[in-house]
């Protein structure tokens, strides 16, 4: 949605040659938390069976996680996204590729150039 969705669309096309109709987007929690706050652990736990069922049905070869919550949940780790991104990890019948969430990229301060 919004600028984050536009950035995701652009990156998918430029980096992977994919359009939105070639991918499936699933969320860790199935409804937006009030005031767009981070999901609470009990909300993630309550919604996890739905996400697992989606993954079972789709059986994707590649799962791209956007940000900490999905990465930590699916890799079952407490390690942060900044350490995990840039690599792929065995996951189910394929691989999981963690990356920053587009919203986090848009919020980040511009990097100074030398």
TORRODO-781117 format. One record per residue: residue number from 1; residue in one letter; z, y, x of N, C-alpha, C, O in turn. Coordinates in Angstrom, 3 decimals. Each point is the difference from the previous one (the first is absolute). Last residue first. Example, Ala and Ser with C-alpha at 12.3 -4.5 7.8 and 13.67 -1.06 7.14 Angstrom:
{site 2,"S",{7.080,-2.250,12.850},{0.060,1.190,0.820},{0.730,1.090,-0.770},{0.169,1.108,0.509}}
{site 1,"A",{-0.239,-6.828,-0.219},{0.000,1.190,-0.890},{0.000,1.200,0.900},{0.665,-0.019,1.036}}
This chain:
{site 114,"X",{0.393,9.627,30.331},{0.181,0.537,1.349},{-1.025,1.053,0.341},{0.021,0.548,1.102}}
{site 113,"X",{1.843,-1.487,-6.123},{-1.050,-0.471,0.907},{0.201,0.610,1.366},{0.310,1.187,0.106}}
{site 112,"X",{3.100,-2.431,-4.531},{-0.494,1.009,0.949},{-1.038,-0.622,0.935},{0.166,-1.131,0.458}}
{site 111,"X",{0.796,-0.413,-5.617},{0.276,-0.366,1.392},{-0.521,1.095,0.924},{-1.133,0.454,-0.156}}
{site 110,"X",{2.836,0.222,-5.057},{-1.172,-0.206,0.857},{0.424,-0.305,1.442},{0.950,0.581,0.525}}
{site 109,"X",{2.318,-1.996,-4.479},{-0.410,1.246,0.655},{-1.216,-0.278,0.862},{-0.126,-1.097,0.544}}
{site 108,"X",{1.176,-1.873,-4.950},{0.327,0.149,1.419},{-0.506,1.339,0.543},{-1.031,0.523,-0.420}}
{site 107,"X",{0.189,-2.310,-4.047},{1.233,0.782,0.147},{0.310,0.320,1.455},{0.705,0.966,0.293}}
{site 106,"X",{-4.428,-3.739,-1.496},{-0.246,1.351,-0.499},{1.217,0.907,0.158},{-0.144,1.211,0.171}}
{site 105,"X",{0.497,-5.785,0.954},{-0.927,0.645,0.931},{-0.227,1.448,-0.427},{-0.019,0.900,0.839}}
{site 104,"X",{2.497,-3.599,-3.675},{0.778,0.329,1.197},{-0.868,0.706,1.023},{0.453,0.923,0.677}}
{site 103,"X",{-2.523,-2.569,-4.546},{0.868,1.137,-0.340},{0.832,0.427,1.202},{0.219,1.194,0.207}}
{site 102,"X",{-2.982,-5.110,0.124},{-0.740,1.260,0.055},{0.857,1.227,-0.330},{-0.204,1.065,0.582}}
{site 101,"X",{2.362,-5.393,1.671},{-0.419,0.362,-1.345},{-0.745,1.329,0.087},{0.434,0.895,0.725}}
{site 100,"X",{-0.340,-4.332,3.461},{0.732,1.082,-0.645},{-0.536,0.239,-1.407},{-1.184,-0.203,-0.270}}
{site 99,"X",{0.706,-4.715,2.209},{-0.439,1.331,0.402},{0.844,1.037,-0.726},{0.740,-0.319,-0.930}}
{site 98,"X",{-1.416,-5.526,2.018},{0.802,1.148,-0.432},{-0.597,1.314,0.502},{-0.505,0.078,1.120}}
{site 97,"X",{-1.385,-5.177,-2.256},{-0.221,1.120,0.904},{0.812,1.187,-0.522},{-0.362,0.606,-1.008}}
{site 96,"X",{-0.142,-6.373,0.554},{0.563,1.211,-0.564},{-0.147,1.090,1.050},{0.336,-0.205,1.166}}
{site 95,"X",{-3.093,-4.777,-2.209},{0.766,0.905,0.856},{0.514,1.179,-0.812},{-0.545,0.349,-1.047}}
{site 94,"X",{-0.599,-5.567,-0.591},{-0.785,1.020,0.691},{0.870,0.812,0.942},{0.834,-0.534,0.731}}
{site 93,"X",{0.612,-2.745,-4.076},{-1.228,-0.631,0.503},{-0.880,0.976,0.767},{-1.191,-0.250,0.187}}
{site 92,"X",{6.261,1.392,-0.471},{-0.561,-0.961,-0.955},{-1.226,-0.670,0.602},{0.108,-0.650,1.039}}
{site 91,"X",{1.056,3.912,2.235},{0.614,0.158,-1.319},{-0.727,-0.891,-0.992},{-1.207,0.131,-0.201}}
{site 90,"X",{1.647,1.720,5.834},{-0.344,-1.102,-0.904},{0.745,0.174,-1.325},{1.194,0.295,-0.024}}
{site 89,"X",{-2.368,4.054,2.798},{1.009,-1.056,-0.013},{-0.460,-1.126,-0.922},{-0.558,0.266,-1.065}}
{site 88,"X",{-1.318,4.411,4.162},{-0.100,-0.828,-1.200},{0.955,-1.165,0.158},{0.300,-0.431,1.114}}
{site 87,"X",{-0.384,5.840,0.859},{-0.125,-1.433,0.293},{-0.226,-0.729,-1.318},{0.201,0.563,-1.076}}
{site 86,"X",{0.598,4.146,1.298},{-0.888,-0.183,1.140},{-0.168,-1.449,0.412},{-0.675,-0.291,0.988}}
{site 85,"X",{5.249,1.952,-3.395},{-1.404,0.348,-0.234},{-0.818,-0.192,1.273},{0.533,0.022,1.109}}
{site 84,"X",{4.307,-0.630,-1.305},{-0.812,-1.131,-0.454},{-1.483,0.325,-0.138},{-0.842,-0.889,0.122}}
{site 83,"X",{4.343,4.112,1.099},{-0.047,-1.061,1.025},{-0.974,-1.120,-0.371},{-0.574,-0.639,0.881}}
{site 82,"X",{1.324,4.240,-3.877},{-0.522,0.587,1.236},{-0.062,-1.019,1.135},{-0.833,0.126,0.897}}
{site 81,"X",{2.720,-1.223,-5.215},{-1.457,0.029,0.027},{-0.538,0.557,1.317},{-1.053,-0.438,0.464}}
{site 80,"X",{5.940,-1.941,-0.524},{-0.696,1.100,-0.647},{-1.509,-0.034,0.205},{-0.510,-0.670,0.898}}
{site 79,"X",{4.373,-3.449,-1.219},{-0.744,0.822,0.962},{-0.810,1.057,-0.759},{-0.516,-0.270,-1.084}}
{site 78,"X",{3.090,-3.382,-0.753},{0.588,1.335,-0.114},{-0.674,0.962,0.971},{0.322,1.187,0.039}}
{site 77,"X",{-2.288,-5.847,-2.696},{0.549,0.582,1.211},{0.684,1.317,-0.320},{-0.222,0.581,-1.062}}
{site 76,"X",{-3.032,-3.869,-1.358},{1.416,-0.360,-0.002},{0.667,0.442,1.295},{0.547,-0.807,0.752}}
{site 75,"X",{-5.147,1.509,-2.492},{0.263,-0.623,1.310},{1.449,-0.459,0.135},{0.372,-0.615,1.000}}
{site 74,"X",{-1.740,2.769,-5.012},{-0.888,-1.143,0.191},{0.170,-0.678,1.355},{-0.211,-1.208,0.113}}
{site 73,"X",{2.894,5.087,-1.254},{0.149,-1.041,-1.019},{-0.842,-1.229,0.339},{0.507,-1.122,0.010}}
{site 72,"X",{-0.871,5.013,2.705},{1.289,-0.681,0.189},{0.175,-1.154,-0.983},{0.498,-1.065,0.366}}
{site 71,"X",{-4.335,3.757,-0.876},{-0.031,-0.707,1.285},{1.274,-0.795,0.207},{-0.048,-1.186,0.328}}
{site 70,"X",{-0.324,4.022,-4.110},{-0.829,-1.198,-0.134},{-0.019,-0.806,1.293},{0.007,-1.230,-0.040}}
{site 69,"X",{2.437,5.288,0.150},{0.516,-0.897,-1.034},{-0.819,-1.277,-0.126},{0.563,-1.095,0.003}}
{site 68,"X",{-1.757,4.730,3.185},{1.156,-0.846,0.299},{0.329,-1.025,-1.065},{0.244,-1.163,0.318}}
{site 67,"X",{-5.390,3.080,0.090},{1.353,0.520,0.124},{1.067,-1.060,0.168},{-0.273,-1.198,0.066}}
{site 66,"X",{-4.190,-0.352,-1.779},{0.041,1.438,0.228},{1.452,0.458,0.015},{0.609,0.173,-1.056}}
{site 65,"X",{-3.705,-4.987,1.930},{1.192,0.622,-0.566},{0.017,1.466,0.393},{-0.336,0.363,1.127}}
{site 64,"X",{-3.448,-4.446,-1.725},{0.279,1.254,0.689},{1.213,0.611,-0.665},{-0.044,0.351,-1.179}}
{site 63,"X",{-2.310,-5.453,1.555},{0.897,0.854,-0.775},{0.294,1.211,0.873},{0.518,-0.136,1.108}}
{site 62,"X",{-4.437,-4.072,-1.310},{0.625,1.121,0.689},{0.868,0.757,-0.995},{-0.436,0.334,-1.102}}
{site 61,"X",{-1.625,-4.213,-0.343},{-0.102,-0.310,1.430},{0.682,1.078,0.829},{0.528,-0.276,1.077}}
{site 60,"X",{0.849,-1.049,-6.319},{-0.842,0.833,0.870},{0.000,-0.481,1.444},{0.991,-0.544,0.487}}
{site 59,"X",{0.425,-1.120,-5.391},{-0.107,-0.710,1.277},{-0.870,0.779,0.998},{-1.013,-0.513,0.476}}
{site 58,"X",{2.340,1.156,-5.438},{-1.102,0.584,0.771},{-0.286,-0.752,1.296},{-1.150,-0.083,0.430}}
{site 57,"X",{4.793,-1.207,-3.343},{-1.258,-0.054,-0.755},{-1.199,0.478,0.820},{-1.086,-0.573,-0.086}}
{site 56,"X",{5.491,0.835,1.946},{-0.365,-1.404,-0.234},{-1.364,-0.100,-0.681},{-0.836,-0.813,0.394}}
{site 55,"X",{2.693,5.078,0.151},{-0.487,-0.528,1.275},{-0.410,-1.468,-0.134},{-0.994,-0.428,0.587}}
{site 54,"X",{2.985,2.463,-4.317},{-1.292,0.632,0.261},{-0.611,-0.558,1.288},{-1.187,-0.322,0.040}}
{site 53,"X",{5.533,-1.007,-1.048},{-0.971,-0.658,-0.882},{-1.394,0.609,0.181},{-0.995,-0.725,-0.009}}
{site 52,"X",{4.565,2.692,2.350},{-0.276,-1.338,0.537},{-1.035,-0.727,-0.856},{-0.878,-0.683,0.527}}
{site 51,"X",{2.455,4.824,-2.078},{-0.846,0.177,1.176},{-0.380,-1.355,0.589},{-1.158,-0.220,0.354}}
{site 50,"X",{4.200,0.173,-3.866},{-1.312,0.436,-0.493},{-0.977,0.192,1.153},{-1.164,-0.389,-0.096}}
{site 49,"X",{5.730,-0.664,1.052},{-0.732,-1.142,-0.564},{-1.387,0.368,-0.515},{-0.925,-0.808,0.092}}
{site 48,"X",{3.838,4.340,1.619},{-0.618,-0.889,0.989},{-0.730,-1.189,-0.614},{-1.102,-0.314,0.450}}
{site 47,"X",{3.876,3.937,-2.596},{-1.463,-0.001,-0.107},{-0.678,-1.013,0.919},{-1.183,-0.291,-0.175}}
{site 46,"X",{5.994,0.971,0.077},{-0.411,-0.287,-1.377},{-1.515,-0.134,-0.128},{-0.485,-0.785,-0.814}}
{site 45,"X",{2.381,2.072,4.994},{0.332,-1.393,-0.316},{-0.487,-0.378,-1.403},{-0.531,-1.091,-0.206}}
{site 44,"X",{0.135,5.562,1.530},{-0.928,-0.827,0.772},{0.225,-1.469,-0.323},{-0.955,-0.752,-0.197}}
{site 43,"X",{3.948,3.753,-1.621},{-1.298,0.170,-0.649},{-1.062,-0.849,0.700},{-0.852,-0.611,-0.646}}
{site 42,"X",{5.182,0.833,2.490},{0.018,-0.810,-1.221},{-1.309,0.138,-0.785},{-0.387,-0.929,-0.708}}
{site 41,"X",{1.029,3.556,4.700},{-0.102,-1.441,0.275},{-0.030,-0.863,-1.264},{-0.740,-0.983,-0.056}}
{site 40,"X",{-1.120,5.941,-0.405},{1.289,-0.568,0.383},{-0.169,-1.498,0.235},{-0.903,-0.619,-0.562}}
{site 39,"X",{-2.998,4.560,1.159},{0.556,-1.038,-0.870},{1.318,-0.538,0.555},{0.176,-0.133,1.211}}
{site 38,"X",{-1.775,5.244,-0.392},{-0.225,-1.328,0.546},{0.593,-1.044,-0.946},{1.029,0.248,-0.628}}
{site 37,"X",{-2.481,4.250,-1.732},{0.907,-0.392,1.083},{-0.386,-1.370,0.521},{-0.787,-0.715,-0.622}}
{site 36,"X",{-1.099,3.770,-3.029},{-0.768,-0.572,1.112},{0.872,-0.359,1.204},{-0.455,0.050,1.143}}
{site 35,"X",{1.983,1.409,-5.566},{-0.167,1.068,0.996},{-0.712,-0.502,1.255},{0.130,0.589,1.073}}
{site 34,"X",{1.300,-4.651,-3.840},{0.165,1.396,-0.433},{-0.085,0.975,1.185},{0.500,-0.279,1.090}}
{site 33,"X",{-3.142,-4.338,-0.601},{1.408,0.414,-0.125},{0.096,1.480,-0.395},{-0.870,0.798,0.345}}
{site 32,"X",{-3.273,-4.048,-1.653},{0.374,1.042,0.955},{1.471,0.362,-0.195},{0.412,0.321,-1.114}}
{site 31,"X",{-2.416,-5.260,0.142},{0.056,1.299,-0.656},{0.519,1.009,1.014},{0.768,-0.348,0.897}}
{site 30,"X",{-1.334,-4.160,0.363},{-1.052,0.089,-1.010},{0.082,1.253,-0.866},{-0.817,0.178,-0.904}}
{site 29,"X",{2.018,-1.587,6.305},{0.650,0.162,-1.302},{-1.079,0.341,-1.023},{-0.992,0.653,0.324}}
{site 28,"X",{-0.764,-1.697,3.701},{1.254,-0.747,0.134},{0.791,0.088,-1.300},{0.477,-1.014,-0.509}}
{site 27,"X",{-5.837,1.464,0.299},{1.173,0.759,0.428},{1.220,-0.897,0.065},{0.102,-0.984,-0.732}}
{site 26,"X",{-5.854,0.521,1.160},{1.213,-0.435,-0.683},{1.163,0.808,0.571},{-0.021,0.401,1.164}}
{site 25,"X",{-5.796,-0.585,-1.250},{1.216,0.718,0.376},{1.146,-0.512,-0.853},{-0.084,-0.037,-1.227}}
{site 24,"X",{-5.035,-1.706,3.069},{0.977,-0.065,-1.084},{1.253,0.693,0.501},{0.479,-0.295,1.094}}
{site 23,"X",{-6.149,0.626,0.184},{1.379,-0.319,0.375},{0.865,-0.100,-1.251},{-0.407,0.400,-1.091}}
{site 22,"X",{-4.256,0.917,1.205},{0.006,-1.230,0.802},{1.412,-0.434,0.389},{0.178,-1.013,0.677}}
{site 21,"X",{-1.361,5.114,-3.068},{-0.306,-1.134,-0.875},{-0.007,-1.336,0.748},{-0.078,-1.056,-0.629}}
{site 20,"X",{0.762,5.277,2.893},{1.159,-0.362,-0.811},{-0.280,-1.199,-0.891},{0.918,-0.764,-0.299}}
{site 19,"X",{-3.721,1.074,4.772},{0.245,0.949,-1.071},{1.129,-0.543,-0.868},{0.356,-1.175,0.096}}
{site 18,"X",{-1.833,0.348,5.396},{0.372,-0.482,-1.334},{0.150,1.145,-0.980},{0.482,1.076,0.353}}
{site 17,"X",{-1.227,-1.372,4.684},{-1.220,-0.106,-0.788},{0.242,-0.488,-1.414},{-0.894,-0.578,-0.618}}
{site 16,"X",{4.070,1.650,4.343},{-0.268,-1.391,-0.355},{-1.286,-0.176,-0.808},{-0.397,-1.128,-0.290}}
{site 15,"X",{1.984,5.424,2.085},{0.526,-0.963,0.967},{-0.389,-1.442,-0.310},{-0.146,-0.812,0.913}}
{site 14,"X",{-1.197,4.607,-3.736},{-0.363,0.312,1.384},{0.407,-1.103,0.984},{-0.744,-0.298,0.935}}
{site 13,"X",{1.885,-0.125,-5.612},{-1.449,0.064,0.171},{-0.374,0.189,1.469},{-0.855,-0.716,0.520}}
{site 12,"X",{5.406,0.766,-1.680},{-0.549,-1.326,-0.285},{-1.502,-0.026,0.247},{-0.530,-0.949,0.577}}
{site 11,"X",{2.711,5.107,-0.266},{0.303,-0.874,1.134},{-0.554,-1.405,-0.201},{-0.532,-0.598,0.935}}
{site 10,"X",{0.102,3.730,-4.478},{-0.801,0.423,1.157},{0.221,-0.925,1.195},{-0.953,-0.387,0.676}}
{site 9,"X",{3.581,-0.282,-4.576},{-1.408,-0.307,-0.260},{-0.858,0.315,1.225},{-0.842,-0.804,0.400}}
{site 8,"X",{5.353,2.092,-0.214},{-0.147,-1.453,0.075},{-1.457,-0.407,-0.218},{-0.532,-0.822,0.747}}
{site 7,"X",{1.588,5.335,-1.366},{0.061,-0.361,1.420},{-0.170,-1.504,0.172},{-0.730,-0.439,0.888}}
{site 6,"X",{0.987,2.015,-5.257},{-1.246,0.452,0.610},{-0.044,-0.357,1.481},{-1.030,-0.436,0.514}}
{site 5,"X",{4.999,-0.391,-2.858},{-1.054,-0.920,-0.409},{-1.342,0.365,0.599},{-0.768,-0.875,0.399}}
{site 4,"X",{4.366,3.795,0.318},{0.250,-1.279,0.684},{-1.085,-1.014,-0.324},{-0.492,-0.701,0.884}}
{site 3,"X",{0.478,4.894,-3.123},{-0.454,0.104,1.385},{0.208,-1.306,0.772},{-0.826,-0.365,0.837}}
{site 2,"X",{0.995,-0.529,-5.927},{0.040,1.286,0.676},{-0.537,-0.045,1.422},{-0.898,-0.777,0.325}}
{site 1,"X",{2.013,-3.918,-2.004},{0.000,1.183,-0.836},{0.000,1.241,0.877},{0.570,-0.005,1.092}}
